[in-house]
């Protein structure tokens, strides 16, 4: 059972990972921006750092980034 944690107490990285888990392991970068209310620049920087650290994977699709948890097939259909 996932405990209800106050999102304010989570680190930015934890919030992103949590959002991804709630969305089947993948989200568009724009969705992360709208869900968190953070600026696109902040999200972009954060995701680049997380990608470098191997916490997420970024895939460029056309004009947007698809963000996935490692091991999630970005092309898999729901």
Backbone as CSV, one residue per row, in Angstrom:
resi,resn,N_x,N_y,N_z,CA_x,CA_y,CA_z,C_x,C_y,C_z
1,UNK,0.850,-1.185,0.000,0.000,0.000,0.000,0.887,1.237,0.000
2,UNK,0.666,2.099,-0.953,1.476,3.311,-1.029,0.977,4.313,-0.013
3,UNK,1.890,4.811,0.784,1.505,5.755,1.823,1.255,7.118,1.206
4,UNK,0.313,7.839,1.772,0.072,9.200,1.316,1.149,10.084,1.926
5,UNK,1.985,10.620,1.062,3.052,11.493,1.532,2.741,12.891,1.042
6,UNK,2.956,13.855,1.887,2.768,15.237,1.486,3.773,15.541,0.373
7,UNK,3.295,15.887,-0.834,4.213,16.130,-1.950,5.252,17.196,-1.631
8,UNK,4.914,18.099,-0.720,5.868,19.158,-0.362,7.109,18.588,0.315
9,UNK,6.980,17.400,0.902,8.106,16.810,1.623,9.015,15.992,0.713
10,UNK,8.565,15.760,-0.505,9.364,14.967,-1.435,10.384,15.854,-2.137
11,UNK,11.513,15.261,-2.495,12.467,16.003,-3.322,11.861,16.128,-4.722
12,UNK,12.405,17.047,-5.506,11.908,17.225,-6.872,12.011,15.925,-7.657
13,UNK,13.152,15.230,-7.488,13.334,13.965,-8.208,12.274,12.950,-7.798
14,UNK,12.006,12.883,-6.493,11.000,11.927,-6.011,9.624,12.245,-6.576
15,UNK,9.320,13.523,-6.678,8.015,13.901,-7.229,7.881,13.449,-8.673
16,UNK,8.947,13.626,-9.446,8.920,13.204,-10.845,8.780,11.687,-10.946
17,UNK,9.564,10.956,-10.146,9.498,9.489,-10.186,8.118,8.999,-9.783
18,UNK,7.531,9.667,-8.797,6.197,9.298,-8.328,5.144,9.523,-9.415
19,UNK,5.243,10.666,-10.093,4.327,10.961,-11.202,4.451,9.905,-12.288
20,UNK,5.687,9.552,-12.605,5.905,8.543,-13.643,5.274,7.212,-13.243
21,UNK,5.476,6.823,-11.989,4.900,5.551,-11.523,3.380,5.578,-11.606
22,UNK,2.797,6.733,-11.293,1.333,6.856,-11.323,0.801,6.851,-12.760
23,UNK,1.676,7.095,-13.719,1.264,7.178,-15.120,1.836,6.038,-15.959
24,UNK,2.021,4.901,-15.325,2.456,3.712,-16.068,3.910,3.741,-16.494
25,UNK,4.698,4.635,-15.870,6.126,4.639,-16.153,6.547,5.544,-17.281
26,UNK,5.596,6.280,-17.873,6.009,7.206,-18.929,5.074,8.395,-19.019
27,UNK,5.662,9.529,-19.333,4.909,10.779,-19.454,5.635,11.683,-20.431
28,UNK,4.873,12.569,-21.049,5.515,13.601,-21.849,6.061,14.650,-20.897
29,UNK,7.159,15.279,-21.307,7.763,16.313,-20.471,6.746,17.426,-20.182
30,UNK,5.939,17.785,-21.166,4.947,18.850,-20.979,3.936,18.476,-19.893
31,UNK,3.618,17.180,-19.784,2.685,16.734,-18.749,3.305,16.882,-17.368
32,UNK,4.596,16.632,-17.271,5.290,16.794,-15.991,5.272,18.268,-15.592
33,UNK,5.489,19.136,-16.572,5.442,20.580,-16.313,4.067,20.969,-15.777
34,UNK,3.008,20.508,-16.441,1.673,20.923,-16.002,1.268,20.286,-14.680
35,UNK,1.692,19.050,-14.443,1.354,18.375,-13.181,2.048,19.006,-11.981
36,UNK,3.302,19.419,-12.181,4.073,19.956,-11.062,3.870,21.458,-10.884
37,UNK,3.531,22.143,-11.973,3.418,23.593,-11.917,4.776,24.286,-11.968
38,UNK,5.834,23.499,-12.223,7.167,24.081,-12.325,7.355,24.664,-13.722
39,UNK,8.361,25.526,-13.865,8.650,26.090,-15.186,9.242,25.000,-16.081
40,UNK,9.079,25.207,-17.385,9.636,24.256,-18.338,11.149,24.166,-18.175
41,UNK,11.786,25.315,-17.901,13.245,25.325,-17.732,13.669,24.466,-16.543
42,UNK,12.943,24.604,-15.439,13.265,23.819,-14.237,13.096,22.331,-14.514
43,UNK,11.978,21.972,-15.135,11.712,20.558,-15.429,12.781,20.011,-16.378
44,UNK,13.112,20.798,-17.382,14.102,20.374,-18.360,15.458,20.108,-17.698
45,UNK,15.885,21.029,-16.832,17.155,20.853,-16.115,17.120,19.628,-15.209
46,UNK,16.018,19.504,-14.484,15.869,18.392,-13.553,15.902,17.055,-14.292
47,UNK,15.179,16.971,-15.417,15.124,15.725,-16.174,16.482,15.386,-16.781
48,UNK,17.222,16.412,-17.213,18.558,16.151,-17.762,19.457,15.558,-16.691
49,UNK,19.387,16.121,-15.493,20.187,15.612,-14.377,19.771,14.177,-14.026
50,UNK,18.462,13.937,-13.984,17.967,12.593,-13.652,18.358,11.588,-14.735
51,UNK,18.362,12.047,-15.985,18.758,11.188,-17.099,20.242,10.836,-16.962
52,UNK,21.064,11.833,-16.642,22.494,11.591,-16.437,22.726,10.599,-15.303
53,UNK,21.893,10.685,-14.276,22.032,9.802,-13.104,21.409,8.425,-13.332
54,UNK,20.761,8.242,-14.484,20.157,6.948,-14.793,18.833,6.693,-14.095
55,UNK,18.222,7.756,-13.529,16.945,7.572,-12.829,15.767,7.499,-13.795
56,UNK,15.921,8.173,-14.946,14.885,8.171,-15.975,15.566,8.075,-17.329
57,UNK,14.753,7.895,-18.361,15.275,7.958,-19.718,14.455,8.974,-20.495
58,UNK,15.159,9.780,-21.283,14.501,10.802,-22.102,14.559,10.367,-23.550
59,UNK,13.427,10.425,-24.207,13.376,10.067,-25.619,12.756,11.232,-26.372
60,UNK,13.464,11.705,-27.372,12.969,12.837,-28.157,12.025,12.314,-29.220
61,UNK,10.779,12.798,-29.203,9.815,12.398,-30.232,9.280,13.670,-30.864
62,UNK,9.703,13.916,-32.093,9.277,15.151,-32.748,9.739,16.343,-31.948
63,UNK,8.787,17.151,-31.501,9.147,18.366,-30.779,9.048,18.203,-29.278
64,UNK,8.771,17.002,-28.807,8.651,16.843,-27.360,9.459,15.673,-26.841
65,UNK,9.687,15.687,-25.538,10.402,14.599,-24.892,9.427,13.667,-24.210
66,UNK,9.657,12.374,-24.397,8.912,11.372,-23.660,9.845,10.887,-22.561
67,UNK,9.356,10.925,-21.331,10.164,10.544,-20.182,9.677,9.185,-19.697
68,UNK,10.600,8.262,-19.521,10.211,6.936,-19.029,11.090,6.514,-17.865
69,UNK,10.558,5.619,-17.048,11.369,4.984,-16.024,12.261,3.976,-16.743
70,UNK,13.466,3.729,-16.240,14.344,2.747,-16.898,13.633,1.397,-17.026
71,UNK,13.771,0.786,-18.184,13.153,-0.525,-18.380,11.737,-0.469,-18.901
72,UNK,11.158,0.724,-18.989,9.811,0.859,-19.558,9.953,1.072,-21.054
73,UNK,9.236,0.281,-21.822,9.292,0.406,-23.273,8.440,1.595,-23.693
74,UNK,9.050,2.654,-24.213,8.280,3.851,-24.554,7.291,3.617,-25.678
75,UNK,7.494,2.550,-26.463,6.605,2.311,-27.601,5.458,1.365,-27.245
76,UNK,5.490,0.784,-26.048,4.442,-0.165,-25.668,3.095,0.542,-25.568
77,UNK,2.076,-0.133,-26.025,0.740,0.451,-25.927,0.114,0.044,-24.607
78,UNK,-0.707,0.925,-24.081,-1.381,0.619,-22.806,-2.383,-0.506,-23.001
